[in-house]
Amino acid sequence: MVLDLLVIGTAITLGPLHNSAYILLLSSRRGVRQGLAFLLSWLANLIAVIACVMLLTGGQPPDLHTAPSTASITVKLAIGVALVFYGAYRYRRPPRPHGPPRWRARIDDASPATAAGLAWVLQPWALVGAGAATAVDANLSTVADWIALTGYCLLATLSLIVMETYALRAPVAAHARLNALRSWMDQHQERLIVTLSVLVGLWLTAHSIYELVV
């Protein structure tokens, strides 16, 4: 479980879409406040999903090779296969010229509530679902699993935490460097999405097949 959560959390935190949006929020007139609203909403969404899973399982992992255990592994397998095919589709399709999303033009006038809602919209729900299916194996009677789940939520939020802290400590330098990072991510967005989708998809697929067979 821990290794799966590590892979999924890393993929979530490296996603280019929400990181680009977050940098735009930090560059707006009330950037730090809007960024904090986005960050807290992002983290709250992750915690809420894990909490729902724990309520369903009662904090006890299902026995191996039972219907609930097989179902959670099958969900991870399906997500893994879907991510591989999605990455292949994005790689093979011809490049499409497109302008920035409409919400970028209104980012300066966004309220903290809007920033919080944007975090919900931009969350990579396929990866969050894979994390939820993995969390089914958590045993809340052990400290190690508590640490693993907490670490997963923080890891999936790490890029936002780092950027928010940077903007607070050195706003001028952060503005220049983070916007340069956003420009780079915008230029390499397709490659980043394809790479993350395929790599995580292959991992989930291979590990899920192994869990079903063993």
N, C-alpha and C positions, 0 to 999 in steps of 0.2 A: 504494500500500500504506500509506504513512504516514498519509494522510488517513483511510482506513478505520479504521486502528488507533486514531487519535485519537478518532474518533466512537464506536467501540465501547468503548474504554477509559473515556471520559467517561460513557457510559451505564451501564457496570458500576459505576463508583465512586459514581454518584448513586442507585443502586437503594435503595428505602426499606426492603426487608425485612431485608437483612443489616445495614444501618446501625442500624435499630431494635434488632436483636438484639445488636449490638456495644455500644450504649449501655447496655443492660441488663446485659451482662457487666461493663462498667466500673463499674456502680453496685453490683455484688455485693461480698461481703466480701473476696474476693481479686481485685478487679476488674482491676487493672493486669496481674497475672500471667495471668489468664484471657484478657484482651484481647490480650496479646502472643501467647499460644498460638493464638488465633483468627487474628490478623493473619499470623503466620508460616505457618500452614496455608493460609490464603487465597492468600498470595503463592506458596507452594510448589506449590499446585495449578495456578496460572497458568503458572509456569515449567515444570512437568512436561508440561503440554499442548503448550507451544511446543517443548520439547525432543523430544517424540515426533514432532512435525511435521518438525523438522529432521533427525531420524534417518531418517524416511521419504524426505525429499527429498535427503538428503545435503548440505544447506546450499546447494543450487543451485536456482534457480527453474526450473520447466518452461518449455519454449519456448511462445510464444503459439500458440493455436489447435491445440494438441496435446490428446490425450485427458486427461492429468493437469491441464493448465491449464483446460480446459473443465469438468472435473469439479469443481474447486475453486470456480470461478465459479458453477456450478450449485448447489452446496451453499449458497453465500452467498445466491443468489437464493431458494432454497427457504426458508432461515431468514428472509429479509426478508419474504417473502409470509406466512409463518406468524406472524411478529410483528405484521404489520398486521392479520391476521384475529383474532389473539388480543386485540390492543388493542381492535378493534371489538366483539368478543364481551364483553369486560369492561365496555365503555362501555354496551352496549345491555342487558345483563342487569340485572334489578331488584336493588336493594341488599339484601344479606342480613345480618341482625344476627348477629354471631358474637362469642364471647368470645375472650380471648387464648389463644394456643396453650398446651398443657399444659406444655411444657418451661419456660415462663416462671415457673411456680410453683416449679420445682426449680433455678432458675438459681443461687441462693446456694450450693447444695451441689454444683454442677458441678465436675468436675476439669478441669485443663488439657487432658487428653486428650479429654474431652467437648466442651470449647470448640473444640478443633481439628477434631473430627468435625462440629460444627455449621457450621463454615466451609465444609466440603465440601458439606454438605447444602444450604446457603443460596446457594451460588454460582449465578449465572444461567447455566446451562449452554448455553442457546441462544446467548447473546451470546458466551460463551467459545468455542463451536463456530464462530461467525462469525469470531472473532479467529484461531482456528486455521486456518480456510480462507484467511484473508487472509495469514497468515504463510507460506503455501506459496510466495509470491512473494519471500520474503526470500533474499538472497544473502549468505551469511556470510563471503564473501571481502572484503566492503566494510564499512568502519567505520560508515558511515551506517546500514546495515541492523541492525547490532548495537545501535546507539544507539536505533533505532526500536523494536526488540523489547523492549529494556530499559525504555525510556520507557513502552511500552504496559503492561507488567506493573506498573510503579510507579504509573502513572496510574490503573489499575484498582484499586489498593490505596490511593490517596491519601487518601480520606476516613478510612480506618482509621488511617493513619499520623498524620494531623492530630489525630484524637480521642485516640489513645494518647499523643501528645506533650503535648497539652493536659492530659490527666489526670495526667501525671507532673509537669508544671510548676506547675499550679494546681488541685489536686484538688478543693478546695471550690467554686471558681467553675465548674470543669468539670462537677461533679455537677449543679449547678442549671441551667446553660445547656444541657447535653447532654440532660437529661431534658425540658426545655422543647422542645427540638428533636425529641425522640422523640414527644412528645405531638402536636406539629404534624404530623409524618410519619404518625402513626397516623390522624389525622383526615383527611389528604389522600392516604392510601395508594393508593386506587383511581385517583384522578386522576393521581398520579405514575406508576403502572404503565402506565396507558393512554397517557399522553403519551410516555413513554420508548419503549414498544413501537411505537407508530405512527410516531414520528419516525425512530427507528433502522431500523424495517422499511422505511419509504419510501426512506430513503437507500440501504440495501443493495439493495433491489429496483431502483431507478433506476440505480445505479452498476453493478450486475451486468449488467443489460440492455445498458447502454452498452458494457461490456467484451466481451460476447458478440457485439455487432453490429460494433464497430470492428475 
